[in-house]
Amino acid sequence: MKVTCSRKSRAFAVIIVLVAVTVLAMLAGAFAYAMKVEARLAANTNNDAQFYWIGRGGIDRACWWLALEGNQPYSSKDQYWNHGPGDGLETNSPLAFESLDNFTIGPGTVSLSMTELESKININTADAPMLQQVLTLMGVDAADISVIADSVLDWIDPDDGTRMAGAESDYYQGLTPPYNAKNGPIDNIDELQLIKGVTPEMFAGGSPTNVTGNARQHLGFGTAPGQVPDYPFGLRDVFTPFSNGKINLLTADENVLELIPGMDTITAQNIIKFRDLGNEPPARDVGRLLAGANPQVMQQVQRYVDVRGDTYEVRATATIGAVSHEYTAILYRTGPNVQVVSFYRTK
């Protein structure tokens, strides 16, 4: 017996086949796309690992660099770590033939930029006179200076006792959102923005490229009612949470030098002149750098200063092909020994 299918049955079967083929094609496409994404994620993971180890290799090179300079009795901006021409006995060291830029590690290259943190003021060791000096020379209103200085000290100290104009957790719990005073050392300079009295303008200040002359142009005037504050520098420009606690006269800029209690403009400018390699020989000790200063000024300034730094922020830019990642590390040097305190990706 011969069985025949109607035209409707054949048409329906064709439709079923087409639908099945379409579904299978879509599933195959989705599977291929998923495999492509997985392959890309695997490649990115591999690249991330490569970038990490290239960046870490750059930091290890910075450690070696700083270790070779560790026996110098001073550190200056003329030394190789700052891309300088070399200073003193350093010019006969192996570093004279090395570069901080575009050196090869594995499949990529690294460039290093180092900042000596003793060129700034350690916020965790700054006392009341230092804090008040900074705020005064910024041009902060006199009524706010004691509030901010006392609040910074209350934020850092381990107790819950409140200074006369300061603040502890009971004040911060009344804010929205509420939070507690840290009662411990600051480990990120951004924390200053959480402290009573500190405004975004005080923290950020003006752009360093727009600062001319000396910071004292704002001394004691503050701002008029309704006027937007225009600070010549920000707290983040002059403070650091990491350093040995002393300010290095050979690496601090004029703004920071003038913030040292007892320092005057002429003495700060003389320090910069005496430490310049253009002067023969350049001054490399505190006594010579402060030569000519009033004895009373010298005695007060010496409490805060040194001519050596041992804490460095190092930025390592790792590059593979046309792609770059940036890593930041904090290094602490004790003689020829250099320790990595922190290491993290920034870009």
C-alpha positions as CSV (number, residue, x, y, z in Angstrom):
1,M,0.0,0.0,0.0
2,K,1.5,3.4,-1.1
3,V,1.4,6.2,1.5
4,T,1.5,9.8,0.3
5,C,1.8,13.0,2.3
6,S,-0.4,16.0,1.6
7,R,1.1,19.3,0.6
8,K,0.2,20.7,4.0
9,S,2.2,18.0,5.8
10,R,5.2,18.5,3.6
11,A,5.1,22.3,4.1
12,F,4.8,21.8,7.9
13,A,7.8,19.4,7.9
14,V,9.9,21.9,5.9
15,I,9.0,24.6,8.5
16,I,10.0,22.3,11.3
17,V,13.3,21.6,9.7
18,L,14.0,25.3,9.0
19,V,13.1,26.2,12.7
20,A,15.4,23.4,13.9
21,V,18.2,24.6,11.6
22,T,17.7,28.2,12.8
23,V,17.8,27.2,16.5
24,L,20.9,25.1,16.0
25,A,22.6,27.9,14.1
26,M,21.7,30.3,16.9
27,L,23.0,27.9,19.5
28,A,26.2,27.4,17.5
29,G,26.7,31.2,17.2
30,A,26.0,31.7,20.9
31,F,28.5,28.9,21.7
32,A,31.1,30.4,19.4
33,Y,30.6,33.8,21.0
34,A,30.9,32.4,24.5
35,M,34.1,30.6,23.5
36,K,35.4,33.9,22.1
37,V,34.6,35.7,25.3
38,E,36.2,33.0,27.4
39,A,39.3,33.1,25.2
40,R,39.4,36.9,25.6
41,L,39.0,36.7,29.4
42,A,41.7,34.1,29.6
43,A,44.0,36.3,27.5
44,N,43.2,39.3,29.7
45,T,43.9,37.3,32.8
46,N,47.2,36.3,31.4
47,N,48.0,39.9,30.4
48,D,47.0,41.2,33.8
49,A,49.4,38.7,35.4
50,Q,52.1,39.7,33.0
51,F,51.5,43.4,33.7
52,Y,51.6,42.7,37.4
53,W,54.9,41.0,37.3
54,I,56.4,43.5,35.0
55,G,55.3,46.3,37.3
56,R,56.6,44.4,40.4
57,G,59.9,43.8,38.6
58,G,60.1,47.6,38.1
59,I,59.6,48.1,41.8
60,D,62.3,45.6,42.6
61,R,64.6,47.5,40.3
62,A,63.8,50.7,42.3
63,C,64.7,48.8,45.5
64,W,68.1,47.9,44.0
65,W,68.6,51.5,42.8
66,L,67.8,53.0,46.2
67,A,69.9,50.4,48.0
68,L,73.0,51.4,46.0
69,E,72.4,55.0,47.1
70,G,71.7,53.9,50.7
71,N,75.1,54.6,52.1
72,Q,75.1,58.3,51.0
73,P,74.9,60.6,54.1
74,Y,72.3,62.7,52.3
75,S,69.7,62.5,49.4
76,S,69.2,65.2,46.9
77,K,67.2,66.0,43.7
78,D,70.5,65.8,41.8
79,Q,70.9,62.1,42.5
80,Y,70.0,59.4,39.9
81,W,66.7,58.3,41.5
82,N,65.3,61.8,40.5
83,H,66.7,61.5,37.0
84,G,69.5,63.9,38.2
85,P,73.0,64.2,36.8
86,G,74.5,62.5,39.8
87,D,75.7,63.9,43.1
88,G,79.1,63.4,44.9
89,L,80.5,59.8,45.1
90,E,77.4,58.6,43.3
91,T,78.8,59.5,39.9
92,N,81.3,56.6,40.2
93,S,78.6,54.0,41.0
94,P,77.1,51.4,38.7
95,L,74.0,53.7,38.5
96,A,75.9,56.1,36.3
97,F,75.3,53.7,33.4
98,E,71.7,52.8,34.2
99,S,68.3,54.3,33.2
100,L,65.0,54.5,34.9
101,D,63.1,54.7,31.6
102,N,61.9,52.0,29.2
103,F,64.1,49.1,30.5
104,T,63.0,45.6,29.4
105,I,61.4,43.1,31.7
106,G,59.9,39.9,30.1
107,P,57.6,40.8,27.2
108,G,57.3,44.5,28.1
109,T,59.1,47.6,29.4
110,V,59.0,49.6,32.6
111,S,59.6,53.3,33.4
112,L,60.0,54.5,37.0
113,S,59.3,57.8,38.7
114,M,60.3,58.3,42.3
115,T,59.2,60.9,44.8
116,E,61.0,61.2,48.1
117,L,58.3,61.7,50.8
118,E,60.7,63.5,53.2
119,S,60.2,66.4,50.7
120,K,56.8,66.8,52.4
121,I,55.5,67.1,56.0
122,N,54.5,63.9,57.8
123,I,50.9,64.5,58.8
124,N,51.1,61.8,61.5
125,T,54.1,63.5,63.3
126,A,53.1,67.1,62.7
127,D,52.6,69.0,66.0
128,A,50.2,71.9,66.6
129,P,52.7,74.7,65.7
130,M,53.4,72.9,62.3
131,L,49.7,72.5,61.5
132,Q,48.9,76.1,62.5
133,Q,51.8,77.3,60.4
134,V,50.6,75.4,57.3
135,L,47.0,76.7,57.7
136,T,48.1,80.3,58.3
137,L,50.3,80.4,55.2
138,M,47.5,78.8,53.1
139,G,45.3,81.8,54.1
140,V,42.8,79.8,56.1
141,D,40.5,82.1,58.2
142,A,41.9,82.6,61.6
143,A,38.7,81.3,63.2
144,D,39.2,77.9,61.5
145,I,42.9,77.3,62.1
146,S,42.5,76.1,65.7
147,V,39.5,74.0,64.8
148,I,41.3,72.1,62.0
149,A,44.6,71.8,63.8
150,D,42.9,70.4,67.0
151,S,40.7,68.1,64.9
152,V,43.6,66.6,62.9
153,L,45.4,65.8,66.2
154,D,42.2,64.3,67.7
155,W,41.7,62.2,64.6
156,I,45.2,60.7,64.9
157,D,45.6,60.3,68.7
158,P,44.4,57.0,70.2
159,D,42.1,58.5,72.9
160,D,38.6,59.8,72.9
161,G,39.5,63.1,74.7
162,T,38.5,66.1,72.6
163,R,40.9,69.1,72.4
164,M,39.4,72.6,72.9
165,A,38.5,73.2,69.3
166,G,38.7,69.6,68.0
167,A,36.4,66.7,67.4
168,E,36.0,63.1,68.3
169,S,33.5,60.4,67.3
170,D,30.5,62.1,69.0
171,Y,30.8,65.0,66.5
172,Y,31.2,62.7,63.4
173,Q,28.3,60.5,64.5
174,G,26.0,63.5,64.1
175,L,26.9,63.9,60.4
176,T,25.2,62.2,57.5
177,P,26.3,59.6,57.0
178,P,27.8,59.1,60.5
179,Y,31.3,57.7,61.1
180,N,33.8,57.5,63.9
181,A,37.1,59.3,64.4
182,K,39.9,57.1,63.3
183,N,42.0,57.4,66.5
184,G,45.0,56.1,64.7
185,P,47.6,57.2,62.1
186,I,46.4,58.4,58.8
187,D,47.5,56.0,56.0
188,N,45.8,57.7,53.1
189,I,46.1,61.5,52.7
190,D,42.5,61.5,51.4
191,E,41.4,60.9,55.0
192,L,42.0,64.6,55.7
193,Q,38.7,65.3,53.9
194,L,36.8,63.5,56.6
195,I,38.2,65.8,59.4
196,K,36.2,68.6,60.9
197,G,36.8,72.0,59.2
198,V,38.7,70.7,56.2
199,T,36.9,71.8,52.9
200,P,37.5,70.4,49.4
201,E,39.2,73.7,48.5
202,M,41.6,73.4,51.5
203,F,42.4,69.8,50.6
204,A,43.0,70.3,46.8
205,G,44.2,73.9,46.7
206,G,45.1,75.5,43.4
207,S,47.1,73.8,40.7
208,P,50.8,73.8,41.4
209,T,51.4,75.2,37.9
210,N,49.4,78.3,38.8
211,V,51.3,79.0,42.0
212,T,53.8,81.9,41.6
213,G,55.8,83.8,44.2
214,N,55.6,82.7,47.8
215,A,52.7,81.4,49.8
216,R,52.7,84.3,52.2
217,Q,50.8,86.4,49.8
218,H,47.6,85.1,51.5
219,L,48.9,85.5,55.0
220,G,46.2,86.4,57.6
221,F,43.5,87.5,55.2
222,G,41.3,84.5,54.6
223,T,38.4,85.2,52.3
224,A,35.5,87.7,52.2
225,P,31.9,86.6,52.8
226,G,30.6,84.8,49.7
227,Q,34.1,84.7,48.1
228,V,35.3,81.3,46.9
229,P,38.6,80.4,48.7
230,D,41.7,80.4,46.5
231,Y,44.4,78.7,48.4
232,P,47.9,78.9,46.8
233,F,48.4,75.1,47.5
234,G,46.4,72.3,49.0
235,L,46.9,70.1,52.1
236,R,47.6,67.1,49.8
237,D,50.5,69.0,48.2
238,V,52.5,69.5,51.4
239,F,51.5,66.5,53.6
240,T,52.2,62.8,53.4
241,P,51.2,59.9,55.7
242,F,54.6,58.2,55.1
243,S,58.1,59.5,56.0
244,N,60.7,59.4,58.7
245,G,59.2,62.5,60.2
246,K,61.9,65.0,59.2
247,I,61.8,67.3,56.2
248,N,64.7,67.0,53.8
249,L,66.1,70.5,53.1
250,L,67.7,69.1,49.9
251,T,64.4,67.9,48.3
252,A,61.6,70.0,49.8
253,D,60.2,72.8,47.5
254,E,60.0,76.4,48.6
255,N,56.4,76.1,49.7
256,V,57.2,73.3,52.1
257,L,60.4,75.0,53.4
258,E,58.4,78.1,54.3
259,L,55.9,76.0,56.2
260,I,58.6,74.9,58.7
261,P,57.9,76.8,62.0
262,G,60.5,79.6,62.4
263,M,61.4,79.6,58.7
264,D,61.4,82.9,56.8
265,T,61.3,83.6,53.1
266,I,64.9,84.6,52.7
267,T,66.2,81.6,54.6
268,A,64.1,79.3,52.4
269,Q,65.4,80.9,49.2
270,N,69.0,80.7,50.5
271,I,68.6,77.0,51.2
272,I,67.5,76.4,47.6
273,K,70.4,78.5,46.3
274,F,73.0,76.8,48.6
275,R,71.9,73.2,47.6
276,D,72.0,73.9,43.9
277,L,74.7,72.0,42.0
278,G,75.5,75.3,40.2
279,N,77.2,76.5,43.4
280,E,80.6,74.9,44.1
281,P,80.6,73.0,46.3
282,P,76.8,72.6,47.0
283,A,75.8,72.6,50.6
284,R,74.9,69.1,51.9
285,D,74.5,69.5,55.6
286,V,72.0,71.4,57.8
287,G,74.5,73.8,59.3
288,R,75.7,75.1,55.9
289,L,72.2,75.2,54.5
290,L,71.1,77.4,57.4
291,A,74.2,79.6,57.3
292,G,73.4,83.2,57.9
293,A,70.0,82.5,59.6
294,N,69.2,84.1,62.9
295,P,70.5,81.7,65.7
296,Q,67.0,81.6,67.2
297,V,65.5,80.7,63.8
298,M,68.2,78.0,63.3
299,Q,67.5,76.5,66.7
300,Q,63.7,76.3,66.0
301,V,64.1,75.0,62.4
302,Q,66.6,72.3,63.3
303,R,63.9,70.3,65.2
304,Y,62.0,69.6,62.0
305,V,64.7,69.1,59.3
306,D,67.4,66.8,58.0
307,V,69.4,66.3,54.7
308,R,68.4,62.7,54.1
309,G,65.2,60.9,53.1
310,D,64.4,57.2,53.2
311,T,60.8,56.9,52.2
312,Y,59.9,56.9,48.5
313,E,56.7,56.7,46.5
314,V,57.6,54.9,43.3
315,R,55.3,54.8,40.2
316,A,56.1,52.0,37.7
317,T,54.5,52.3,34.3
318,A,54.5,48.8,32.7
319,T,54.0,48.6,28.9
320,I,53.3,45.7,26.6
321,G,52.8,46.8,23.0
322,A,50.5,49.9,23.0
323,V,48.9,49.1,26.4
324,S,50.2,50.5,29.7
325,H,49.3,49.9,33.4
326,E,50.6,52.0,36.3
327,Y,51.6,50.6,39.7
328,T,52.5,52.5,42.9
329,A,54.6,51.3,45.8
330,I,55.9,52.8,49.0
331,L,59.5,51.9,49.8
332,Y,61.3,52.4,53.1
333,R,65.1,52.4,53.2
334,T,67.3,51.6,56.2
335,G,70.9,51.9,55.0
336,P,71.3,49.5,52.1
337,N,68.1,47.6,53.0
338,V,64.9,48.6,51.2
339,Q,61.5,47.3,52.2
340,V,58.3,47.4,50.0
341,V,55.6,48.7,52.4
342,S,52.8,48.6,49.9
343,F,52.2,47.8,46.2
344,Y,49.0,48.4,44.2
345,R,47.7,49.2,40.8
346,T,46.7,52.8,40.2
347,K,45.8,52.9,36.5
